[in-house]
Amino acid sequence: MTDTVASPASTAAAPEPNPPRNRVLAQAALLLLRGRTLVVLVVLVIFFSAISSEYLTQSNLILMTKHVAINAILAIGVTFVILTGGIDLSVGSIAGLAGMVSGGLLFKGLHVPGGTVFFSVAVVILIGILVGALVGAVNGLVITRFKVAPFIATLGMLYVARGIAQLHSNGGTYPDLAGTPGRHNEGFHVIGVDSFLGIPVAVWIMIGVIVAAVVVTTKTPFGRRIFAVGGNERAAILAGIRVNRVKIAVYIISGACAALAGLLLTSELGAAYPDTATTYELNAIAAAVLGGTALSGGRGTIIGTVMGAFVIGFLSDGLVLVGVSTFWQSVVKGAVIVFAVITEQAQQRLQSGLSKRTA
């Protein structure tokens, strides 16, 4: 019996069956996962339009977009934080606090020695946003200087800001924020109630925030530093980026956006209530994650976050329109959040696999 020596061709590993086809399918799946937010939004519109004839009416679309504006502004601020690898659970409470501070200034003014000072609406709005930015700065300092985990620091601030909002009025409400001519503080309703060219002012404000955020994240050195810190903090430090300053800055942005959202909500309600925007932080984080922002940081877009906010808003309003109970609404929202995380992880695994194949 003689041994036969196999030729090199016969010992070579069998080629992978239909590798081009498999690669095309994988790339198509990756493309679908990247555009999942848009796909979900289109499916929602089609589904609710089929159930209710009122869903796609002009008035309802404008109303839903107005509702989206508040969550979108909150989510944009949160996105800046998440891009650095952090988290901000305090944005809902910051929104409530800013609303109470501004409501108090409009309703009862600022007591100073010798009398009471009332500010114009523009100044009141500016003060409210500064309050949010200040709380955000405190978050950033606690996280960077005292090395407290972002989850713990902002969770603590969630309770602190809400408590201060309740202390501001002893748990009461500032019911009438219309202002009076003699105090020169009329017009607060403009940002939350009025429209311009048939579109609510709140939506115009949202568009302005979106444009500014997109420019900052894509066209400025600061935006590149945000992604660098979230992508690899150690490498960012070695590259000379002042990581702590970047982190403090994104928490200031998040706080300012939260305050602006709180002012819009307070203006829409026409009254300031200390529990305003309770649990709104969850919707904001859900919108960011659904829009493709990775919780680990370094990856995400503002446009994706805005689309995520539209999904959350259109889903909520659609469920209300068709008469789904608030309990089931919570179940559906929770399922959407879990779905967003699962699909984001699936996208990363698929993208990693494709990268290894092409390497």
Helices and strands as residue ranges (DSSP letters): H 8-11, H 19-34, H 36-51, H 58-83, H 91-107, E 110-112, E 115-117, H 121-145, H 150-168, G 181-183, H 189-192, E 195-196, E 199-200, H 201-219, H 221-231, H 233-238, H 243-269, H 280-290, H 302-321, H 326-358
